[in-house]
């Protein structure tokens, strides 16, 4: 395995890759990319993108394991969270299969942190599957996307899964942000829903994925309020965290003080179509004290995941 090229002070735990271009995962993207998410690409490219065009594009991104691990090492990423996405009941496809995540994580157990997707509308069957992935295959968490499920996080369809996460002692990563589909309202990702979930499940560790943007102030206050709720910064360009008018003032204000120990970073490199190294270097360039930056990039995530050396972070 290639050696990481950055020193320990600049090491990164990527808490929201969430997709890396391995053979199995690229095959999933080619066969099961949700039509709703093609609209994401249209928003950002300003052109119509067909399923066939996306399939061809995805194929061109395929990398060998050695290439993937080398790119992570170059960026100083010690661990990377990868996840399944399963919303077949509500969007017709399984975006990324848990088996594909398991295959990658089992080949590189010291590099990848597997989270499971779950089709919550399948009820007890999906709960049993989640337990299988955690207890028998070593998965470390659950990942859900309310905007693709079509129900806010407070819908009672989720609650047995939250209870199972508490029972299994695993965190929940949940999309908490606007979305770029044209069929699902952004309100499904409003942080206010997480506030209620945290009230109902105080022992559930929750990662608000994408930092609640654009409701960043509300998200920061919810993180401050609830001991087990964290803010995850995935899939945002770090250089904009300090750009005037970009909406991140609350993160910079509270993230260095009251919720300094509740911030974790995720690159979202695949979605942003930027190299890991570029995104991590943008984080390292932020005007943060070295200790704060270390907490955001590595220390907080290490403690949350109970990684070796976390007690020294």
C-alpha positions as a Python dict, from the first residue, in 0.01 Angstrom:
ca = {
    (1, 'X'): (0, 0, 0),
    (2, 'X'): (143, 343, -86),
    (3, 'X'): (252, 554, 207),
    (4, 'X'): (49, 864, 288),
    (5, 'X'): (242, 1169, 181),
    (6, 'X'): (115, 1419, 438),
    (7, 'X'): (217, 1438, 802),
    (8, 'X'): (-11, 1331, 1086),
    (9, 'X'): (-123, 1687, 1155),
    (10, 'X'): (-275, 1708, 807),
    (11, 'X'): (-418, 1354, 788),
    (12, 'X'): (-779, 1315, 677),
    (13, 'X'): (-1059, 1073, 751),
    (14, 'X'): (-1294, 1114, 457),
    (15, 'X'): (-1639, 1076, 613),
    (16, 'X'): (-1829, 1100, 285),
    (17, 'X'): (-1652, 976, -22),
    (18, 'X'): (-1911, 809, -60),
    (19, 'X'): (-1840, 644, -396),
    (20, 'X'): (-1505, 530, -526),
    (21, 'X'): (-1464, 409, -885),
    (22, 'X'): (-1385, 40, -822),
    (23, 'X'): (-1497, -221, -1076),
    (24, 'X'): (-1798, -328, -871),
    (25, 'X'): (-1920, 21, -789),
    (26, 'X'): (-1883, 151, -1144),
    (27, 'X'): (-2086, -149, -1263),
    (28, 'X'): (-2358, -51, -1015),
    (29, 'X'): (-2360, 308, -1138),
    (30, 'X'): (-2393, 194, -1497),
    (31, 'X'): (-2684, -36, -1425),
    (32, 'X'): (-2871, 151, -1153),
    (33, 'X'): (-2815, 526, -1165),
    (34, 'X'): (-3146, 688, -1055),
    (35, 'X'): (-3311, 902, -1319),
    (36, 'X'): (-3375, 1167, -1054),
    (37, 'X'): (-3002, 1209, -1009),
    (38, 'X'): (-2945, 1266, -1377),
    (39, 'X'): (-3114, 1597, -1300),
    (40, 'X'): (-2823, 1678, -1070),
    (41, 'X'): (-2592, 1651, -1367),
    (42, 'X'): (-2819, 1869, -1579),
    (43, 'X'): (-2816, 2143, -1317),
    (44, 'X'): (-2438, 2149, -1299),
    (45, 'X'): (-2355, 2085, -1664),
    (46, 'X'): (-2646, 2289, -1806),
    (47, 'X'): (-2703, 2014, -2063),
    (48, 'X'): (-2936, 1715, -2085),
    (49, 'X'): (-2760, 1398, -1972),
    (50, 'X'): (-2907, 1064, -2079),
    (51, 'X'): (-2861, 737, -1891),
    (52, 'X'): (-2646, 608, -2178),
    (53, 'X'): (-2424, 916, -2167),
    (54, 'X'): (-2380, 879, -1792),
    (55, 'X'): (-2297, 510, -1830),
    (56, 'X'): (-2022, 593, -2079),
    (57, 'X'): (-1892, 868, -1852),
    (58, 'X'): (-1888, 636, -1549),
    (59, 'X'): (-1697, 369, -1741),
    (60, 'X'): (-1423, 620, -1815),
    (61, 'X'): (-1382, 684, -1441),
    (62, 'X'): (-1310, 321, -1350),
    (63, 'X'): (-986, 276, -1155),
    (64, 'X'): (-797, -21, -1020),
    (65, 'X'): (-773, -67, -645),
    (66, 'X'): (-407, 30, -658),
    (67, 'X'): (-492, 355, -836),
    (68, 'X'): (-769, 439, -589),
    (69, 'X'): (-553, 371, -284),
    (70, 'X'): (-264, 570, -433),
    (71, 'X'): (-489, 872, -488),
    (72, 'X'): (-615, 852, -129),
    (73, 'X'): (-260, 824, 2),
    (74, 'X'): (-145, 1122, -204),
    (75, 'X'): (-419, 1330, -41),
    (76, 'X'): (-329, 1212, 308),
    (77, 'X'): (-661, 1027, 350),
    (78, 'X'): (-609, 749, 602),
    (79, 'X'): (-966, 614, 593),
    (80, 'X'): (-1257, 668, 356),
    (81, 'X'): (-1627, 612, 424),
    (82, 'X'): (-1798, 431, 137),
    (83, 'X'): (-2165, 343, 136),
    (84, 'X'): (-2441, 154, -30),
    (85, 'X'): (-2755, 336, -142),
    (86, 'X'): (-3075, 134, -167),
    (87, 'X'): (-3398, 317, -251),
    (88, 'X'): (-3543, 60, -489),
    (89, 'X'): (-3895, 90, -346),
    (90, 'X'): (-3910, 464, -404),
    (91, 'X'): (-3696, 523, -714),
    (92, 'X'): (-3690, 184, -884),
    (93, 'X'): (-3319, 100, -858),
    (94, 'X'): (-3051, 12, -607),
    (95, 'X'): (-2794, 281, -673),
    (96, 'X'): (-2496, 114, -504),
    (97, 'X'): (-2527, -242, -370),
    (98, 'X'): (-2400, -324, -23),
    (99, 'X'): (-2222, -626, -167),
    (100, 'X'): (-2013, -397, -387),
    (101, 'X'): (-1915, -191, -83),
    (102, 'X'): (-1834, -508, 112),
    (103, 'X'): (-1607, -639, -164),
    (104, 'X'): (-1398, -322, -166),
    (105, 'X'): (-1384, -290, 213),
    (106, 'X'): (-1290, -653, 259),
    (107, 'X'): (-999, -615, 16),
    (108, 'X'): (-877, -305, 203),
    (109, 'X'): (-1009, -324, 561),
    (110, 'X'): (-761, -68, 691),
    (111, 'X'): (-855, 193, 431),
    (112, 'X'): (-1234, 182, 379),
    (113, 'X'): (-1517, 225, 629),
    (114, 'X'): (-1832, 53, 495),
    (115, 'X'): (-2180, 192, 563),
    (116, 'X'): (-2491, 10, 449),
    (117, 'X'): (-2779, 135, 242),
    (118, 'X'): (-3127, 15, 336),
    (119, 'X'): (-3458, 21, 149),
    (120, 'X'): (-3660, 125, 452),
    (121, 'X'): (-3993, 70, 279),
    (122, 'X'): (-3923, -305, 299),
    (123, 'X'): (-3958, -285, 676),
    (124, 'X'): (-3847, -585, 881),
    (125, 'X'): (-3677, -752, 584),
    (126, 'X'): (-3449, -451, 543),
    (127, 'X'): (-3386, -432, 918),
    (128, 'X'): (-3272, -795, 916),
    (129, 'X'): (-3046, -720, 621),
    (130, 'X'): (-2893, -422, 803),
    (131, 'X'): (-2819, -643, 1101),
    (132, 'X'): (-2656, -896, 869),
    (133, 'X'): (-2429, -635, 713),
    (134, 'X'): (-2320, -506, 1051),
    (135, 'X'): (-2288, -824, 1254),
    (136, 'X'): (-2162, -1059, 983),
    (137, 'X'): (-1988, -837, 729),
    (138, 'X'): (-1835, -570, 950),
    (139, 'X'): (-2027, -264, 827),
    (140, 'X'): (-1987, 41, 1051),
    (141, 'X'): (-2302, 247, 993),
    (142, 'X'): (-2623, 312, 801),
    (143, 'X'): (-2669, 568, 524),
    (144, 'X'): (-3010, 711, 425),
    (145, 'X'): (-3127, 980, 182),
    (146, 'X'): (-3474, 1117, 262),
    (147, 'X'): (-3498, 1306, -67),
    (148, 'X'): (-3471, 978, -259),
    (149, 'X'): (-3701, 797, -17),
    (150, 'X'): (-3958, 1075, -50),
    (151, 'X'): (-4029, 1104, 322),
    (152, 'X'): (-3880, 1337, 584),
    (153, 'X'): (-3655, 1186, 849),
    (154, 'X'): (-3937, 1214, 1104),
    (155, 'X'): (-4161, 973, 914),
    (156, 'X'): (-4230, 667, 1127),
    (157, 'X'): (-4103, 439, 848),
    (158, 'X'): (-3750, 532, 960),
    (159, 'X'): (-3794, 478, 1332),
    (160, 'X'): (-3731, 99, 1349),
    (161, 'X'): (-3404, 162, 1163),
    (162, 'X'): (-3301, 431, 1409),
    (163, 'X'): (-3375, 192, 1695),
    (164, 'X'): (-3170, -80, 1527),
    (165, 'X'): (-2876, 158, 1486),
    (166, 'X'): (-2888, 230, 1860),
    (167, 'X'): (-2906, -143, 1935),
    (168, 'X'): (-2612, -218, 1706),
    (169, 'X'): (-2411, 80, 1830),
    (170, 'X'): (-2363, 225, 1481),
    (171, 'X'): (-2397, 582, 1353),
    (172, 'X'): (-2649, 705, 1099),
    (173, 'X'): (-2535, 918, 806),
    (174, 'X'): (-2838, 1100, 667),
    (175, 'X'): (-2869, 1348, 380),
    (176, 'X'): (-2945, 1685, 538),
    (177, 'X'): (-2933, 1952, 273),
    (178, 'X'): (-3106, 2084, -36),
    (179, 'X'): (-3120, 1848, -332),
    (180, 'X'): (-3092, 1913, -704),
    (181, 'X'): (-3362, 1683, -835),
    (182, 'X'): (-3668, 1846, -991),
    (183, 'X'): (-3913, 1596, -843),
    (184, 'X'): (-3820, 1592, -473),
    (185, 'X'): (-3860, 1903, -253),
    (186, 'X'): (-3554, 2029, -72),
    (187, 'X'): (-3756, 2051, 249),
    (188, 'X'): (-3696, 1677, 287),
    (189, 'X'): (-3339, 1766, 386),
    (190, 'X'): (-3414, 2049, 628),
    (191, 'X'): (-3220, 2007, 956),
    (192, 'X'): (-3537, 2069, 1158),
    (193, 'X'): (-3632, 1708, 1091),
    (194, 'X'): (-3308, 1591, 1253),
    (195, 'X'): (-3383, 1801, 1560),
    (196, 'X'): (-3699, 1596, 1619),
    (197, 'X'): (-3524, 1264, 1548),
    (198, 'X'): (-3250, 1349, 1798),
    (199, 'X'): (-3517, 1432, 2058),
    (200, 'X'): (-3682, 1095, 1999),
    (201, 'X'): (-3353, 897, 1981),
    (202, 'X'): (-3103, 1071, 2211),
    (203, 'X'): (-2864, 774, 2197),
    (204, 'X'): (-2852, 767, 1817),
    (205, 'X'): (-2530, 907, 1668),
    (206, 'X'): (-2633, 1116, 1367),
    (207, 'X'): (-2411, 1258, 1094),
    (208, 'X'): (-2594, 1540, 919),
    (209, 'X'): (-2450, 1485, 574),
    (210, 'X'): (-2371, 1795, 368),
    (211, 'X'): (-2387, 2014, 681),
    (212, 'X'): (-2754, 2108, 645),
    (213, 'X'): (-2668, 2352, 367),
    (214, 'X'): (-2816, 2607, 306),
    (215, 'X'): (-2964, 2595, 658),
    (216, 'X'): (-2617, 2603, 813),
    (217, 'X'): (-2697, 2818, 1117),
    (218, 'X'): (-2990, 2594, 1210),
    (219, 'X'): (-2774, 2286, 1161),
    (220, 'X'): (-2497, 2426, 1383),
    (221, 'X'): (-2745, 2501, 1661),
    (222, 'X'): (-2891, 2149, 1640),
    (223, 'X'): (-2539, 2003, 1666),
    (224, 'X'): (-2473, 2227, 1965),
    (225, 'X'): (-2801, 2120, 2127),
    (226, 'X'): (-2774, 1741, 2086),
    (227, 'X'): (-2467, 1554, 2221),
    (228, 'X'): (-2477, 1281, 1954),
    (229, 'X'): (-2539, 1491, 1643),
    (230, 'X'): (-2248, 1582, 1414),
    (231, 'X'): (-2205, 1810, 1114),
    (232, 'X'): (-2047, 1643, 811),
    (233, 'X'): (-1915, 1876, 540),
    (234, 'X'): (-1919, 1637, 245),
    (235, 'X'): (-1951, 1740, -120),
    (236, 'X'): (-1885, 2111, -74),
    (237, 'X'): (-1579, 2294, -208),
    (238, 'X'): (-1386, 2393, 106),
    (239, 'X'): (-1268, 2719, -48),
    (240, 'X'): (-1625, 2847, -29),
    (241, 'X'): (-1647, 2799, 347),
    (242, 'X'): (-1481, 3139, 385),
    (243, 'X'): (-1619, 3305, 70),
    (244, 'X'): (-1836, 3612, 144),
    (245, 'X'): (-2204, 3548, 85),
    (246, 'X'): (-2167, 3171, 44),
    (247, 'X'): (-2369, 3099, 357),
    (248, 'X'): (-2107, 2934, 577),
    (249, 'X'): (-2052, 3205, 840),
    (250, 'X'): (-2209, 2996, 1119),
    (251, 'X'): (-1978, 2703, 1047),
    (252, 'X'): (-1666, 2918, 1074),
    (253, 'X'): (-1799, 3095, 1386),
    (254, 'X'): (-1931, 2802, 1588),
    (255, 'X'): (-1714, 2532, 1434),
    (256, 'X'): (-1407, 2679, 1600),
    (257, 'X'): (-1569, 2712, 1942),
    (258, 'X'): (-1888, 2552, 2071),
    (259, 'X'): (-1910, 2268, 1817),
    (260, 'X'): (-1542, 2228, 1735),
    (261, 'X'): (-1559, 1862, 1843),
    (262, 'X'): (-1867, 1790, 1630),
    (263, 'X'): (-1738, 1870, 1279),
    (264, 'X'): (-1619, 1599, 1037),
    (265, 'X'): (-1506, 1634, 678),
    (266, 'X'): (-1605, 1439, 367),
    (267, 'X'): (-1464, 1506, 24),
    (268, 'X'): (-1754, 1399, -200),
    (269, 'X'): (-1479, 1387, -461),
    (270, 'X'): (-1673, 1171, -705),
    (271, 'X'): (-1973, 1406, -701),
    (272, 'X'): (-1761, 1721, -722),
    (273, 'X'): (-1540, 1566, -992),
    (274, 'X'): (-1228, 1701, -824),
    (275, 'X'): (-914, 1512, -710),
    (276, 'X'): (-897, 1413, -346),
    (277, 'X'): (-573, 1603, -307),
    (278, 'X'): (-721, 1928, -437),
    (279, 'X'): (-1016, 1914, -198),
    (280, 'X'): (-806, 1817, 102),
    (281, 'X'): (-557, 2092, 26),
    (282, 'X'): (-842, 2343, 11),
    (283, 'X'): (-936, 2231, 363),
    (284, 'X'): (-577, 2266, 480),
    (285, 'X'): (-568, 2620, 339),
    (286, 'X'): (-861, 2740, 551),
    (287, 'X'): (-774, 3009, 811),
    (288, 'X'): (-819, 2772, 1106),
    (289, 'X'): (-592, 2708, 1400),
    (290, 'X'): (-393, 2386, 1349),
    (291, 'X'): (-572, 2215, 1637),
    (292, 'X'): (-915, 2302, 1497),
    (293, 'X'): (-818, 2182, 1151),
    (294, 'X'): (-687, 1855, 1293),
    (295, 'X'): (-1016, 1799, 1478),
    (296, 'X'): (-1222, 1864, 1167),
    (297, 'X'): (-1007, 1652, 937),
    (298, 'X'): (-917, 1359, 1160),
    (299, 'X'): (-962, 1380, 1535),
    (300, 'X'): (-1341, 1408, 1562),
    (301, 'X'): (-1404, 1130, 1311),
    (302, 'X'): (-1146, 906, 1477),
    (303, 'X'): (-1320, 944, 1811),
    (304, 'X'): (-1664, 893, 1660),
    (305, 'X'): (-1553, 574, 1483),
    (306, 'X'): (-1337, 460, 1778),
    (307, 'X'): (-1034, 418, 1555),
    (308, 'X'): (-693, 321, 1687),
    (309, 'X'): (-517, 632, 1818),
    (310, 'X'): (-844, 821, 1863),
    (311, 'X'): (-777, 867, 2234),
    (312, 'X'): (-466, 1066, 2144),
    (313, 'X'): (-642, 1284, 1886),
}
